[in-house]
Amino acid sequence: MHGKTLEADYLVIGSGAMGMAFTDTLMTETEATVIMVDRHHQPGGHWNDAYSHVRLHQPSAFYGVNSKKLGSDTLDTTGWNQGLYELATDSEVCAYVDQVMQRQFLASGRVQYFPMCEYTGDRQFHSLVSDDQFSVVADKVVDATYMKVTVPSMRAPAYEVAQGATCLPPNALPRVAGQYDRYVIVGAGKTGVDACLFLLKNGVDPDNIAWVMPRDSWILDRANIQPLKFQQQTIGGFAQEMEVIAQAESLDDLFDGVNASGRLLRLDENVRPTMYRCSTVTMDELDQLRRIN
């Protein structure tokens, strides 16, 4: 077993979106040195475990680190996001953060990066693929994994699965699509929305899709959250939203008012949502989702 002592101003745990953004700020606004530790083989956090057909629910320009733009500020000309700004794919996000790491962080000489390593606390970490052990002398430790983000492929279902039923994470949909006559989507969040849209986009009859929702969700209209070309519309919408919030007399009144203003959408007008996770859809996507029972 090998032990080694490392030194830096900051020890950052995790190279997902938060760890990358924090370190990017240190790189551009200070002269600090950083040691980054991550369990994955490359930066990107849960994007490394995401389903291949995932896309950002927000324009690419709103994501990533401050020093490097994600995407090319182009409008989609086809599909259910047509006319709105591009949404980065899983592979685009992973390639982007890897470029930031390789060409900016590591190239600066001020960042040391240790992928495939497990942080065990007290400024100690070890390799997951060798016997190497490390101790860090650092002024500050920053845990960029504190939200403990997980995606379905990282955990077992939170419910029992009947014998004979095939239960898979969304990652498996591209390879099993067409093998089954019926699909049951469990969950009303962004992942559930993406799974339903994937099946519909690829020609599955909505009558062959059942969508199980423990609770309905308020959803943002993506057309109201756009950069540059839509700046006036976006800012005006936020101003209208703030006015509604200021006048609201209760939480229900607040959501009803924002819904009435067109800023928030609901899948079923007869079911009151009880969840809000900032997920977005276009009106075309909402029309597609409403085809499913």
Secondary structure, DSSP 4 states (H G I P E B T S, - for coil): -EEEEEEEEEEEE--SHHHHHHHHHHHHH----EEEE-SSSSS-GGGGGS-TT-B-SS-GGGSS-TTS--S---B--SSTTTTSB---BHHHHHHHHHHIIIIIIGGGTSEEEE-SEEEEETTEEEESSSSEEEEEEEEEEEETTTT----GGGS--SS---TT-----GGGHHHHTTS-S-EEEE-SSHHHHHHHHHHHHTT--GGGEEEE-SS-EEEEEGGGS--GGGHHHHHHHHHHHHHHHHH-SSHHHHHHHHHHTTSEEES-TTS---EEEEEEE-HHHHHHHTT--
